Each structure stands twice: as C-alpha cells, then as structure tokens.
C-alpha cells in the first residue's frame, strides 16, 4: 500500500496524547511547535511533561484512557507501552474517523511519523512505509549534512523575493521563470559567496 505524503496544519486543533512517559515526551515538542492544543491522558507523567503542564502548554487528565477522551480531537497519538491501550485507542479513533498514530505499533496506525530534517520553514520528511526506520534515520543524517543551517536563511530571502515579485501584479510566466531562477543551485551558490563576504562571517578574512 502506498502512503500519501502531506504536511498538516495543526494550529489551534486538539491533539490527544495517550501516555505520559518518555515515548509521549518525545512526541510532544513537534506537536507544540505546530501550534496544536494538547490533551494528555495518563495516570502519571515525566518531570518534563509536568513542566509543560505547569506552564499551561498542555492539558493533563491524570487517569486511564477512556473513549470520551477523544471528544473533539483532530488526531490522536497513542504513546504508551501499556498492553492493549494502543489497540483500544486505535479502535475508538477508527470508529470516530480520527487519525491515529500508535508509536512503534504499525498495525494500529493511520499515519506514521517521518524522519524529518528541518531548517526553518524548510522541512524534508522521509518515510519507508514502516519497513525500515533505520534507513529513514540514516537518510535523515545524510540530508542534514547536505542541507545545512544556511538553507533557513536562504529560504527566508526567497520568500521575501517572492512576495516582492507578486506584489507588482498578477503572476505571469515571466514571474514564474524568475522565481525558478532565484531557487536555482547557481543562485544558492551565489548566496553562499555573498554570505562569506559579510562582516562577522566565520570564514571571512
């Protein structure tokens, strides 16, 4: 079965996380960064999760999972090793039409987490359809070496250039051609050369 790759807007949406241990702790930061609201279900939580709760970043219901916990949820993450819990969460999510990810439990997932390289607004996600997370991690490391932090700055400048061009009037073939030129490898190399000439650059003479 082929997967459909998408990047989802979670800003303001309710995400339910079932589990309060290290597995859940590892999944929460990415969801918070996307602007989602988090409802966490677990009898106990790690110190880090407790800190997020204390600062109001997530809502914690200190209890075992119940089907009513999925009320209003956009998607759910079953991040627990407790026997049978992931399956129970998945079955309720399936019945409600809610997307579910059960960490390290392929049979109870509607979607998988990809290995992600992030440079500001640039995101490169890698999936092996659950067949080899190890390969996905190796490829992520290779992409991290190829696409360094400079891509975040360059993408910001590309976005500003795009806004300036589109502000001149309706998009045209000339505008599209110029945008492709700006995003070319040669323009990126020119960007790097100019960056090295700027005062304070580590490689500057």
Buried (B, 14 or more C-beta within 10 A) or exposed (E): EEEEEEEEEBEEBBBBBBBBBEBBBEBBEEBBEBEBBBBBBBEEBBEBBEEBBEEEBBBBBEEEBEEEBBEEBBBBBBBBEBEEBBBBBBEBBEEEEBBBBBBEBEEBBBBBBBBBBBBEEBEBBBBBEEEEBEEBEEBBEEBBEEBEEEBBEBBEEBEEBBEEBEEEEEEEEEBEEBBEEBBEEEBBEEBEEEBEEEEEEEEEE
